[in-house]
Amino acid sequence: MRLQRTLARTAAVQGRGYWSGEEVRVEFRPAPADTGIVFVRTDRSPETRIPACWAFRIETPRRTTLASAGATVEMVEHVMAALAGLRIDNCEVRVDRPEMPACDGSSRDFVTALDAAGAVEQSSPRQTLVVADVTRVGCDDSWVEARPAPQGGFSIRYRLDYGASGPIGRQTLQTPITPDSFRRDLASARTFITKDEADWLRARGLGSRVTTSDLLVFGDDGPIDNSLRYPDECVRHKTLDMVGDLALCGHDIQGHIVAYRSGHRLNAELVRVLLVEGRRMADRRRTA
């Protein structure tokens, strides 16, 4: 068990949303113990608070969106991944637009800002959600499974499969999820998309301000006008997304997650099931 953590001081990141093209500023502020992660839409009057919890998630294609009291915050997965990856448990995330800044399509800018702000321990224990049994959601074509981890800890194995002949291909990554491994192996992995998918979105007026330098766009021969940061950057980004989506459970997870072609919807479904079937373990010092 560990104590909850918050930021030592305020941090900020500014950028443009992929979908809306709007400029947005995100401000990360310290928050009291047991607050959790709460998004605050500062452009609304009165300001609207949206807890980063599974119950506030709404289905949106290709991204994770939270909603409350008629307000939304969109594409929160990279922000949530940075906070969860660095074990920042309590934070007020103040934003002046609905969509989070895409930055370079990864969590790197958020991690840099949060690390510069620093973190402090708080007096309350962090609750853990223990995977007690094997739990799977999805179908044969795409699924995600939670397994017990007898030795403790949280780890993910992700299998990405775009077929053997394409530029993305098949990639597999297995990694423990700790602050060090998140910074080193996941934080810089960027959003990716195929050229056909990009053309389809542009034809519908989406992502009109996004260029091939803003994310990885794969043509027949690989990334267009860009280069990979890791040979398997795509599966690393899918793992990053999963860290952010699973953070909506509001607890540390003790378990091993195995995924095959899983996305935001299945990740959220696993959170829903785990909150019902998992075992929540508070700090034993309370009853010692």
Rosetta blueprint (number, residue, H / E / L):
1 M L
2 R L
3 L E
4 Q E
5 R E
6 T E
7 L E
8 A L
9 R L
10 T L
11 A E
12 A E
13 V E
14 Q E
15 G E
16 R E
17 G L
18 Y L
19 W L
20 S L
21 G L
22 E L
23 E E
24 V E
25 R E
26 V E
27 E E
28 F E
29 R E
30 P E
31 A L
32 P L
33 A L
34 D L
35 T L
36 G L
37 I E
38 V E
39 F E
40 V E
41 R E
42 T L
43 D L
44 R L
45 S L
46 P L
47 E L
48 T E
49 R E
50 I E
51 P E
52 A L
53 C L
54 W H
55 A H
56 F H
57 R E
58 I E
59 E L
60 T L
61 P L
62 R L
63 R L
64 T L
65 T E
66 L E
67 A E
68 S E
69 A L
70 G L
71 A E
72 T E
73 V E
74 E E
75 M L
76 V L
77 E H
78 H H
79 V H
80 M H
81 A H
82 A H
83 L H
84 A H
85 G H
86 L L
87 R L
88 I L
89 D L
90 N E
91 C E
92 E E
93 V E
94 R E
95 V E
96 D L
97 R L
98 P L
99 E E
100 M L
101 P L
102 A L
103 C L
104 D L
105 G L
106 S L
107 S L
108 R H
109 D H
110 F H
111 V H
112 T H
113 A H
114 L H
115 D H
116 A H
117 A H
118 G L
119 A E
120 V E
121 E E
122 Q E
123 S E
124 S E
125 P E
126 R L
127 Q L
128 T E
129 L E
130 V E
131 V L
132 A L
133 D L
134 V L
135 T E
136 R E
137 V E
138 G E
139 C L
140 D L
141 D L
142 S L
143 W E
144 V E
145 E E
146 A E
147 R E
148 P L
149 A L
150 P L
151 Q L
152 G L
153 G L
154 F E
155 S E
156 I E
157 R E
158 Y E
159 R E
160 L E
161 D E
162 Y L
163 G L
164 A L
165 S L
166 G L
167 P L
168 I L
169 G L
170 R E
171 Q E
172 T E
173 L E
174 Q E
175 T E
176 P E
177 I L
178 T L
179 P H
180 D H
181 S H
182 F H
183 R H
184 R H
185 D H
186 L H
187 A L
188 S L
189 A L
190 R L
191 T L
192 F E
193 I E
194 T E
195 K H
196 D H
197 E H
198 A H
199 D H
200 W H
201 L H
202 R H
203 A H
204 R L
205 G L
206 L L
207 G L
208 S L
209 R L
210 V L
211 T L
212 T L
213 S L
214 D L
215 L L
216 L E
217 V E
218 F E
219 G E
220 D L
221 D L
222 G E
223 P E
224 I L
225 D L
226 N L
227 S L
228 L L
229 R L
230 Y L
231 P L
232 D L
233 E H
234 C H
235 V H
236 R H
237 H H
238 K H
239 T H
240 L H
241 D H
242 M H
243 V H
244 G H
245 D H
246 L H
247 A H
248 L H
249 C H
250 G L
251 H L
252 D E
253 I E
254 Q E
255 G E
256 H E
257 I E
258 V E
259 A E
260 Y E
261 R L
262 S L
263 G L
264 H H
265 R H
266 L H
267 N H
268 A H
269 E H
270 L H
271 V H
272 R H
273 V H
274 L H
275 L H
276 V H
277 E H
278 G L
279 R E
280 R E
281 M E
282 A L
283 D L
284 R H
285 R H
286 R H
287 T L
288 A L
